[in-house]
Amino acid sequence: MVRLFGPLVGLFFAVALLWSFGNGAYNAATQPTPPTAEKLFHMHPKEVAFSFDGAFGTFDKAQLQRGFKVYQEVCSNCHSLKQVAFRDLAQLGYKEAEVKAIAKNWGNKAQTFDPKTGDRGDRPNLPSDHFPPVYYAGQGNPPDLSLIAKSRHGGAQYIHSLLTGYTDQAGYKNEAGEELLKKFPDAKTPDGLYFNPYFANLNLAMPQPLTSDGQVTYSDGTKATVDQMSMDVAAFLTWTAEPKLDKRKQTGWPVLGFLLAATVLAYLAKRNV
């Protein structure tokens, strides 16, 4: 009996699975998912150009230093940079004495632990230390920014767009001219959150960090507009995520040239043989 009913049970489950799949595919094709506020009003990153764009692009060290200053004076209050060491700042053009001073004067100190006594303490940061973690007591959970440019679609363009994209939700319209709160009355931003169409679900816990021109003073005399500061910190965070970007591009072209020459020689050798 088991041998008789075994194949029938298997056939029954196979038919049920095929019917379920077919029914689901039919419903998906004939009854599309209704549009959501996030789908209709979420904005893609702005098209902005950076010096490191393209195959021949390189980092602008002056811009990276300005971006670090924005991170230091604005972003570091909430966001960590734990994958980066203070001594890595030498790649941006800072001298050894400047790196030591930055590490020593950093707001958060390096944590220490004595295994003999179990005591914890702190000490001034050294250039060899990584940026200490930030313990945020406010609402939300600010992400570490070390790799943020690689973990978000759009990279530097996304960061720039997000920082400059805060706007009043009342009366906000998308590119099609549809008004958000008229089309989706329930999409009103909850208390404690902030509306930003460049964020995936339109609302985030981070208040606008760059609020006015001159919020940071640049040592090279560059005018610190909100747009300039957001571009600079976006470039800096691209460097923290890809510090070897310039070297990789410099190495890549000779490698491609070698492979091309080797391919031509291999083809000529094959023809000769």
Phi and psi in degrees as GROMACS dihedral restraints (atoms count N, CA, C in turn):
[ dihedral_restraints ]
;  ai    aj    ak    al  type     phi  dphi    fc
    3     4     5     6     1   -62.1    20    10
    4     5     6     7     1   -41.7    20    10
    6     7     8     9     1   -66.2    20    10
    7     8     9    10     1   -27.8    20    10
    9    10    11    12     1   -76.6    20    10
   10    11    12    13     1   -45.3    20    10
   12    13    14    15     1   -85.8    20    10
   13    14    15    16     1   -19.0    20    10
   15    16    17    18     1   -56.5    20    10
   16    17    18    19     1   -54.7    20    10
   18    19    20    21     1   -62.1    20    10
   19    20    21    22     1   -35.1    20    10
   21    22    23    24     1   -66.0    20    10
   22    23    24    25     1   -40.9    20    10
   24    25    26    27     1   -63.4    20    10
   25    26    27    28     1   -43.1    20    10
   27    28    29    30     1   -62.4    20    10
   28    29    30    31     1   -41.6    20    10
   30    31    32    33     1   -64.1    20    10
   31    32    33    34     1   -40.0    20    10
   33    34    35    36     1   -60.6    20    10
   34    35    36    37     1   -47.1    20    10
   36    37    38    39     1   -66.3    20    10
   37    38    39    40     1   -35.5    20    10
   39    40    41    42     1   -65.4    20    10
   40    41    42    43     1   -43.1    20    10
   42    43    44    45     1   -65.0    20    10
   43    44    45    46     1   -43.0    20    10
   45    46    47    48     1   -61.8    20    10
   46    47    48    49     1   -39.2    20    10
   48    49    50    51     1   -66.4    20    10
   49    50    51    52     1   -44.5    20    10
   51    52    53    54     1   -63.9    20    10
   52    53    54    55     1   -40.1    20    10
   54    55    56    57     1   -65.4    20    10
   55    56    57    58     1   -42.5    20    10
   57    58    59    60     1   -62.6    20    10
   58    59    60    61     1   -42.9    20    10
   60    61    62    63     1   -64.7    20    10
   61    62    63    64     1   -45.4    20    10
   63    64    65    66     1   -63.7    20    10
   64    65    66    67     1   -41.6    20    10
   66    67    68    69     1   -65.0    20    10
   67    68    69    70     1   -41.5    20    10
   69    70    71    72     1   -64.7    20    10
   70    71    72    73     1   -41.8    20    10
   72    73    74    75     1   -65.2    20    10
   73    74    75    76     1   -39.3    20    10
   75    76    77    78     1   -64.8    20    10
   76    77    78    79     1   -44.7    20    10
   78    79    80    81     1   -64.3    20    10
   79    80    81    82     1   -37.6    20    10
   81    82    83    84     1   -66.7    20    10
   82    83    84    85     1   -34.5    20    10
   84    85    86    87     1   -78.1    20    10
   85    86    87    88     1   -36.1    20    10
   87    88    89    90     1   -95.6    20    10
   88    89    90    91     1   -19.6    20    10
   90    91    92    93     1  -128.8    20    10
   91    92    93    94     1    75.9    20    10
   93    94    95    96     1   -61.2    20    10
   94    95    96    97     1   152.4    20    10
   96    97    98    99     1   -61.9    20    10
   97    98    99   100     1   130.4    20    10
   99   100   101   102     1   -61.6    20    10
  100   101   102   103     1   145.3    20    10
  102   103   104   105     1   -64.0    20    10
  103   104   105   106     1   147.7    20    10
  105   106   107   108     1  -112.9    20    10
  106   107   108   109     1   164.7    20    10
  108   109   110   111     1   -60.8    20    10
  109   110   111   112     1   -39.3    20    10
  111   112   113   114     1   -63.8    20    10
  112   113   114   115     1   -38.6    20    10
  114   115   116   117     1   -71.7    20    10
  115   116   117   118     1   -39.0    20    10
  117   118   119   120     1   -85.4    20    10
  118   119   120   121     1   -25.1    20    10
  120   121   122   123     1  -117.2    20    10
  121   122   123   124     1    -2.6    20    10
  123   124   125   126     1   -73.1    20    10
  124   125   126   127     1   131.8    20    10
  126   127   128   129     1   -99.5    20    10
  127   128   129   130     1   140.5    20    10
  129   130   131   132     1   -78.7    20    10
  130   131   132   133     1   155.7    20    10
  132   133   134   135     1   -55.7    20    10
  133   134   135   136     1   148.1    20    10
  135   136   137   138     1   -66.4    20    10
  136   137   138   139     1   149.6    20    10
  138   139   140   141     1   -84.4    20    10
  139   140   141   142     1    97.0    20    10
  141   142   143   144     1  -125.0    20    10
  142   143   144   145     1   150.6    20    10
  144   145   146   147     1  -102.3    20    10
  145   146   147   148     1   139.3    20    10
  147   148   149   150     1  -121.8    20    10
  148   149   150   151     1   157.6    20    10
  150   151   152   153     1   -64.7    20    10
  151   152   153   154     1   -24.2    20    10
  153   154   155   156     1   -93.7    20    10
  154   155   156   157     1     6.8    20    10
  156   157   158   159     1   -69.5    20    10
  157   158   159   160     1   152.1    20    10
  159   160   161   162     1    80.6    20    10
  160   161   162   163     1   174.6    20    10
  162   163   164   165     1   -70.5    20    10
  163   164   165   166     1   -24.9    20    10
  165   166   167   168     1  -107.4    20    10
  166   167   168   169     1     3.5    20    10
  168   169   170   171     1   -70.4    20    10
  169   170   171   172     1   148.8    20    10
  171   172   173   174     1  -135.4    20    10
  172   173   174   175     1   159.5    20    10
  174   175   176   177     1   -70.6    20    10
  175   176   177   178     1   142.9    20    10
  177   178   179   180     1   -94.9    20    10
  178   179   180   181     1   108.2    20    10
  180   181   182   183     1   -62.6    20    10
  181   182   183   184     1   -34.1    20    10
  183   184   185   186     1   -64.1    20    10
  184   185   186   187     1   -39.8    20    10
  186   187   188   189     1   -67.9    20    10
  187   188   189   190     1   -38.2    20    10
  189   190   191   192     1   -64.3    20    10
  190   191   192   193     1   -38.4    20    10
  192   193   194   195     1   -66.6    20    10
  193   194   195   196     1   -38.9    20    10
  195   196   197   198     1   -65.3    20    10
  196   197   198   199     1   -40.9    20    10
  198   199   200   201     1   -63.4    20    10
  199   200   201   202     1   -37.9    20    10
  201   202   203   204     1   -63.9    20    10
  202   203   204   205     1   -37.6    20    10
  204   205   206   207     1   -64.4    20    10
  205   206   207   208     1   -38.4    20    10
  207   208   209   210     1   -64.9    20    10
  208   209   210   211     1   -44.5    20    10
  210   211   212   213     1   -60.1    20    10
  211   212   213   214     1   -45.3    20    10
  213   214   215   216     1   -61.9    20    10
  214   215   216   217     1   -42.0    20    10
  216   217   218   219     1   -94.2    20    10
  217   218   219   220     1   -17.8    20    10
  219   220   221   222     1  -120.8    20    10
  220   221   222   223     1   -58.5    20    10
  222   223   224   225     1   -75.6    20    10
  223   224   225   226     1   -30.6    20    10
  225   226   227   228     1   -70.1    20    10
  226   227   228   229     1    -9.3    20    10
  228   229   230   231     1   -67.0    20    10
  229   230   231   232     1   -26.4    20    10
  231   232   233   234     1  -124.7    20    10
  232   233   234   235     1   -29.5    20    10
  234   235   236   237     1  -110.1    20    10
  235   236   237   238     1   134.9    20    10
  237   238   239   240     1   -81.7    20    10
  238   239   240   241     1   169.3    20    10
  240   241   242   243     1  -144.6    20    10
  241   242   243   244     1    52.3    20    10
  243   244   245   246     1   -72.4    20    10
  244   245   246   247     1   -12.9    20    10
  246   247   248   249     1   -88.5    20    10
  247   248   249   250     1    -0.5    20    10
  249   250   251   252     1  -114.2    20    10
  250   251   252   253     1   135.8    20    10
  252   253   254   255     1   -96.5    20    10
  253   254   255   256     1   153.6    20    10
  255   256   257   258     1   -58.7    20    10
  256   257   258   259     1   -37.8    20    10
  258   259   260   261     1   -67.0    20    10
  259   260   261   262     1   -18.7    20    10
  261   262   263   264     1   -64.9    20    10
  262   263   264   265     1   -21.0    20    10
  264   265   266   267     1   -64.9    20    10
  265   266   267   268     1   -17.0    20    10
  267   268   269   270     1   -61.3    20    10
  268   269   270   271     1   -27.2    20    10
  270   271   272   273     1   -67.4    20    10
  271   272   273   274     1   -18.8    20    10
  273   274   275   276     1   -88.3    20    10
  274   275   276   277     1    -2.9    20    10
  276   277   278   279     1   106.2    20    10
  277   278   279   280     1     1.5    20    10
  279   280   281   282     1   -74.3    20    10
  280   281   282   283     1   141.6    20    10
  282   283   284   285     1   -79.1    20    10
  283   284   285   286     1   164.7    20    10
  285   286   287   288     1   -57.9    20    10
  286   287   288   289     1   -42.1    20    10
  288   289   290   291     1   -65.8    20    10
  289   290   291   292     1   -35.6    20    10
  291   292   293   294     1   -68.0    20    10
  292   293   294   295     1   -40.2    20    10
  294   295   296   297     1   -63.5    20    10
  295   296   297   298     1   -43.4    20    10
  297   298   299   300     1   -61.5    20    10
  298   299   300   301     1   -40.5    20    10
  300   301   302   303     1   -67.6    20    10
  301   302   303   304     1   -40.5    20    10
  303   304   305   306     1   -62.0    20    10
  304   305   306   307     1   -45.6    20    10
  306   307   308   309     1   -64.0    20    10
  307   308   309   310     1   -44.9    20    10
  309   310   311   312     1   -65.6    20    10
  310   311   312   313     1   -37.7    20    10
  312   313   314   315     1   -93.7    20    10
  313   314   315   316     1     5.4    20    10
  315   316   317   318     1   -63.2    20    10
  316   317   318   319     1   142.6    20    10
  318   319   320   321     1   -58.5    20    10
  319   320   321   322     1   -46.2    20    10
  321   322   323   324     1   -91.7    20    10
  322   323   324   325     1   132.8    20    10
  324   325   326   327     1   -90.6    20    10
  325   326   327   328     1   162.0    20    10
  327   328   329   330     1   -72.9    20    10
  328   329   330   331     1   136.0    20    10
  330   331   332   333     1   -84.4    20    10
  331   332   333   334     1   141.8    20    10
  333   334   335   336     1  -122.4    20    10
  334   335   336   337     1   157.0    20    10
  336   337   338   339     1  -146.3    20    10
  337   338   339   340     1   126.4    20    10
  339   340   341   342     1   -97.3    20    10
  340   341   342   343     1   108.8    20    10
  342   343   344   345     1   -66.4    20    10
  343   344   345   346     1   -19.8    20    10
  345   346   347   348     1   -76.9    20    10
  346   347   348   349     1   -42.0    20    10
  348   349   350   351     1  -103.4    20    10
  349   350   351   352     1   -16.9    20    10
  351   352   353   354     1    78.8    20    10
  352   353   354   355     1     8.4    20    10
  354   355   356   357     1   -81.2    20    10
  355   356   357   358     1   143.0    20    10
  357   358   359   360     1  -111.7    20    10
  358   359   360   361     1   149.1    20    10
  360   361   362   363     1  -157.7    20    10
  361   362   363   364     1  -160.5    20    10
  363   364   365   366     1  -146.3    20    10
  364   365   366   367     1   166.6    20    10
  366   367   368   369     1  -150.0    20    10
  367   368   369   370     1   161.5    20    10
  369   370   371   372     1   -60.6    20    10
  370   371   372   373     1   145.8    20    10
  372   373   374   375     1   -68.9    20    10
  373   374   375   376     1   149.0    20    10
  375   376   377   378     1  -108.3    20    10
  376   377   378   379     1   157.8    20    10
  378   379   380   381     1   -56.1    20    10
  379   380   381   382     1   -28.2    20    10
  381   382   383   384     1   -77.7    20    10
  382   383   384   385     1   -12.8    20    10
  384   385   386   387     1   -76.2    20    10
  385   386   387   388     1   150.3    20    10
  387   388   389   390     1   -80.0    20    10
  388   389   390   391     1   159.8    20    10
  390   391   392   393     1   -57.4    20    10
  391   392   393   394     1   129.5    20    10
  393   394   395   396     1   -67.9    20    10
  394   395   396   397     1   151.6    20    10
  396   397   398   399     1   -67.0    20    10
  397   398   399   400     1   153.6    20    10
  399   400   401   402     1  -104.8    20    10
  400   401   402   403     1   128.3    20    10
  402   403   404   405     1  -100.7    20    10
  403   404   405   406     1   105.1    20    10
  405   406   407   408     1   -95.0    20    10
  406   407   408   409     1   126.8    20    10
  408   409   410   411     1  -100.6    20    10
  409   410   411   412     1    -1.0    20    10
  411   412   413   414     1   -86.4    20    10
  412   413   414   415     1  -163.9    20    10
  414   415   416   417     1   -77.5    20    10
  415   416   417   418     1   142.8    20    10
  417   418   419   420     1    88.3    20    10
  418   419   420   421     1  -177.8    20    10
  420   421   422   423     1  -134.0    20    10
  421   422   423   424     1    86.2    20    10
  423   424   425   426     1   -57.5    20    10
  424   425   426   427     1   128.3    20    10
  426   427   428   429     1   -74.5    20    10
  427   428   429   430     1   155.0    20    10
  429   430   431   432     1   -67.0    20    10
  430   431   432   433     1   139.1    20    10
  432   433   434   435     1   -97.8    20    10
  433   434   435   436     1     2.7    20    10
  435   436   437   438     1   -55.2    20    10
  436   437   438   439     1   -44.1    20    10
  438   439   440   441     1  -117.5    20    10
  439   440   441   442     1    18.2    20    10
  441   442   443   444     1   -61.6    20    10
  442   443   444   445     1   -33.5    20    10
  444   445   446   447     1   -68.8    20    10
  445   446   447   448     1   -26.6    20    10
  447   448   449   450     1   -90.6    20    10
  448   449   450   451     1   -21.6    20    10
  450   451   452   453     1   -92.4    20    10
  451   452   453   454     1    -2.5    20    10
  453   454   455   456     1  -119.8    20    10
  454   455   456   457     1   133.3    20    10
  456   457   458   459     1   -61.1    20    10
  457   458   459   460     1   126.9    20    10
  459   460   461   462     1   102.8    20    10
  460   461   462   463     1   -19.2    20    10
  462   463   464   465     1    54.6    20    10
  463   464   465   466     1  -122.6    20    10
  465   466   467   468     1   -62.0    20    10
  466   467   468   469     1   -37.3    20    10
  468   469   470   471     1   -62.5    20    10
  469   470   471   472     1   -38.9    20    10
  471   472   473   474     1   -64.6    20    10
  472   473   474   475     1   -45.0    20    10
  474   475   476   477     1   -61.5    20    10
  475   476   477   478     1   -46.6    20    10
  477   478   479   480     1   -61.1    20    10
  478   479   480   481     1   -44.4    20    10
  480   481   482   483     1   -64.2    20    10
  481   482   483   484     1   -42.2    20    10
  483   484   485   486     1   -63.7    20    10
  484   485   486   487     1   -44.1    20    10
  486   487   488   489     1   -68.5    20    10
  487   488   489   490     1   -26.6    20    10
  489   490   491   492     1  -106.4    20    10
  490   491   492   493     1     6.4    20    10
  492   493   494   495     1   -98.6    20    10
  493   494   495   496     1    -0.3    20    10
  495   496   497   498     1   -63.8    20    10
  496   497   498   499     1   135.0    20    10
  498   499   500   501     1  -153.3    20    10
  499   500   501   502     1   168.8    20    10
  501   502   503   504     1   -77.6    20    10
  502   503   504   505     1   127.6    20    10
  504   505   506   507     1   -69.2    20    10
  505   506   507   508     1   -32.1    20    10
  507   508   509   510     1   -63.9    20    10
  508   509   510   511     1   121.9    20    10
  510   511   512   513     1    81.4    20    10
  511   512   513   514     1     3.5    20    10
  513   514   515   516     1   -68.1    20    10
  514   515   516   517     1   134.2    20    10
  516   517   518   519     1  -124.5    20    10
  517   518   519   520     1   148.6    20    10
  519   520   521   522     1   -86.8    20    10
  520   521   522   523     1  -174.4    20    10
  522   523   524   525     1   -65.6    20    10
  523   524   525   526     1   -22.5    20    10
  525   526   527   528     1   -84.3    20    10
  526   527   528   529     1    -1.9    20    10
  528   529   530   531     1    85.3    20    10
  529   530   531   532     1     9.0    20    10
  531   532   533   534     1   -84.1    20    10
  532   533   534   535     1   136.4    20    10
  534   535   536   537     1   -90.2    20    10
  535   536   537   538     1   129.0    20    10
  537   538   539   540     1   -56.7    20    10
  538   539   540   541     1   -56.1    20    10
  540   541   542   543     1   -74.8    20    10
  541   542   543   544     1   -16.3    20    10
  543   544   545   546     1   -80.1    20    10
  544   545   546   547     1   -36.7    20    10
  546   547   548   549     1   -82.1    20    10
  547   548   549   550     1   -34.1    20    10
  549   550   551   552     1  -132.1    20    10
  550   551   552   553     1    82.3    20    10
  552   553   554   555     1   -60.0    20    10
  553   554   555   556     1   -26.8    20    10
  555   556   557   558     1   -82.7    20    10
  556   557   558   559     1     0.9    20    10
  558   559   560   561     1   -89.0    20    10
  559   560   561   562     1    13.7    20    10
  561   562   563   564     1   -61.5    20    10
  562   563   564   565     1   135.9    20    10
  564   565   566   567     1   -62.9    20    10
  565   566   567   568     1   125.9    20    10
  567   568   569   570     1   -65.0    20    10
  568   569   570   571     1   157.9    20    10
  570   571   572   573     1   -60.4    20    10
  571   572   573   574     1   138.0    20    10
  573   574   575   576     1    91.1    20    10
  574   575   576   577     1    -8.1    20    10
  576   577   578   579     1  -113.7    20    10
  577   578   579   580     1   167.4    20    10
  579   580   581   582     1  -131.4    20    10
  580   581   582   583     1   137.2    20    10
  582   583   584   585     1   -81.2    20    10
  583   584   585   586     1   130.6    20    10
  585   586   587   588     1  -152.1    20    10
  586   587   588   589     1   111.5    20    10
  588   589   590   591     1   -67.4    20    10
  589   590   591   592     1   -12.0    20    10
  591   592   593   594     1   -88.2    20    10
  592   593   594   595     1    -7.1    20    10
  594   595   596   597     1   -87.2    20    10
  595   596   597   598     1   147.7    20    10
  597   598   599   600     1   -55.3    20    10
  598   599   600   601     1   -45.6    20    10
  600   601   602   603     1  -106.1    20    10
  601   602   603   604     1    17.4    20    10
  603   604   605   606     1    77.0    20    10
  604   605   606   607     1   -17.9    20    10
  606   607   608   609     1  -129.4    20    10
  607   608   609   610     1   134.8    20    10
  609   610   611   612     1  -139.5    20    10
  610   611   612   613     1   160.6    20    10
  612   613   614   615     1   -81.1    20    10
  613   614   615   616     1   -15.6    20    10
  615   616   617   618     1   -81.2    20    10
  616   617   618   619     1   120.3    20    10
  618   619   620   621     1   -68.4    20    10
  619   620   621   622     1   164.3    20    10
  621   622   623   624     1   -60.4    20    10
  622   623   624   625     1   116.1    20    10
  624   625   626   627     1   -79.8    20    10
  625   626   627   628     1   -35.6    20    10
  627   628   629   630     1  -102.8    20    10
  628   629   630   631     1   102.7    20    10
  630   631   632   633     1  -104.1    20    10
  631   632   633   634     1   -23.5    20    10
  633   634   635   636     1  -155.0    20    10
  634   635   636   637     1   156.2    20    10
  636   637   638   639     1   -63.7    20    10
  637   638   639   640     1   147.5    20    10
  639   640   641   642     1    77.7    20    10
  640   641   642   643     1    11.4    20    10
  642   643   644   645     1   -63.7    20    10
  643   644   645   646     1   -28.9    20    10
  645   646   647   648     1  -124.5    20    10
  646   647   648   649     1   143.4    20    10
  648   649   650   651     1  -104.2    20    10
  649   650   651   652     1   118.5    20    10
  651   652   653   654     1   -84.9    20    10
  652   653   654   655     1   136.1    20    10
  654   655   656   657     1   -73.6    20    10
  655   656   657   658     1   -19.9    20    10
  657   658   659   660     1   -90.6    20    10
  658   659   660   661     1     4.8    20    10
  660   661   662   663     1    87.0    20    10
  661   662   663   664     1    -2.4    20    10
  663   664   665   666     1   -62.7    20    10
  664   665   666   667     1   136.2    20    10
  666   667   668   669     1   -69.9    20    10
  667   668   669   670     1   123.2    20    10
  669   670   671   672     1   -89.0    20    10
  670   671   672   673     1    73.5    20    10
  672   673   674   675     1   -78.4    20    10
  673   674   675   676     1   164.5    20    10
  675   676   677   678     1   -59.4    20    10
  676   677   678   679     1   -42.0    20    10
  678   679   680   681     1   -64.0    20    10
  679   680   681   682     1   -42.5    20    10
  681   682   683   684     1   -65.4    20    10
  682   683   684   685     1   -44.8    20    10
  684   685   686   687     1   -62.7    20    10
  685   686   687   688     1   -39.2    20    10
  687   688   689   690     1   -69.1    20    10
  688   689   690   691     1   -37.4    20    10
  690   691   692   693     1   -64.1    20    10
  691   692   693   694     1   -43.6    20    10
  693   694   695   696     1   -66.3    20    10
  694   695   696   697     1   -45.4    20    10
  696   697   698   699     1   -70.7    20    10
  697   698   699   700     1   -29.8    20    10
  699   700   701   702     1   -65.5    20    10
  700   701   702   703     1   -40.4    20    10
  702   703   704   705     1   -65.6    20    10
  703   704   705   706     1   -42.5    20    10
  705   706   707   708     1   -61.0    20    10
  706   707   708   709     1   -42.6    20    10
  708   709   710   711     1   -72.0    20    10
  709   710   711   712     1   -23.0    20    10
  711   712   713   714     1   -69.2    20    10
  712   713   714   715     1   -40.0    20    10
  714   715   716   717     1   -64.3    20    10
  715   716   717   718     1   -42.1    20    10
  717   718   719   720     1   -61.9    20    10
  718   719   720   721     1   -32.5    20    10
  720   721   722   723     1   -80.8    20    10
  721   722   723   724     1   -32.3    20    10
  723   724   725   726     1  -136.0    20    10
  724   725   726   727     1    69.2    20    10
  726   727   728   729     1   -65.8    20    10
  727   728   729   730     1   -20.6    20    10
  729   730   731   732     1  -101.8    20    10
  730   731   732   733     1    20.8    20    10
  732   733   734   735     1   -59.9    20    10
  733   734   735   736     1   -47.1    20    10
  735   736   737   738     1   -61.0    20    10
  736   737   738   739     1   -46.6    20    10
  738   739   740   741     1   -65.7    20    10
  739   740   741   742     1   -36.2    20    10
  741   742   743   744     1   -64.9    20    10
  742   743   744   745     1   -39.8    20    10
  744   745   746   747     1   -68.5    20    10
  745   746   747   748     1   -39.8    20    10
  747   748   749   750     1   -63.9    20    10
  748   749   750   751     1   -34.8    20    10
  750   751   752   753     1   -78.7    20    10
  751   752   753   754     1   -33.2    20    10
  753   754   755   756     1   -64.1    20    10
  754   755   756   757     1   -41.6    20    10
  756   757   758   759     1   -65.5    20    10
  757   758   759   760     1   -46.1    20    10
  759   760   761   762     1   -59.6    20    10
  760   761   762   763     1   -37.5    20    10
  762   763   764   765     1   -63.5    20    10
  763   764   765   766     1   -44.1    20    10
  765   766   767   768     1   -63.4    20    10
  766   767   768   769     1   -39.3    20    10
  768   769   770   771     1   -63.0    20    10
  769   770   771   772     1   -41.8    20    10
  771   772   773   774     1   -63.3    20    10
  772   773   774   775     1   -44.9    20    10
  774   775   776   777     1   -63.2    20    10
  775   776   777   778     1   -38.3    20    10
  777   778   779   780     1   -65.2    20    10
  778   779   780   781     1   -45.3    20    10
  780   781   782   783     1   -63.7    20    10
  781   782   783   784     1   -41.3    20    10
  783   784   785   786     1   -64.3    20    10
  784   785   786   787     1   -37.2    20    10
  786   787   788   789     1   -64.4    20    10
  787   788   789   790     1   -42.6    20    10
  789   790   791   792     1   -64.1    20    10
  790   791   792   793     1   -44.8    20    10
  792   793   794   795     1   -64.1    20    10
  793   794   795   796     1   -39.5    20    10
  795   796   797   798     1   -64.5    20    10
  796   797   798   799     1   -39.8    20    10
  798   799   800   801     1   -65.8    20    10
  799   800   801   802     1   -42.4    20    10
  801   802   803   804     1   -66.2    20    10
  802   803   804   805     1   -37.5    20    10
  804   805   806   807     1   -64.5    20    10
  805   806   807   808     1   -38.8    20    10
  807   808   809   810     1   -64.6    20    10
  808   809   810   811     1   -42.1    20    10
  810   811   812   813     1   -62.7    20    10
  811   812   813   814     1   -39.2    20    10
  813   814   815   816     1   -66.7    20    10
  814   815   816   817     1   -41.4    20    10
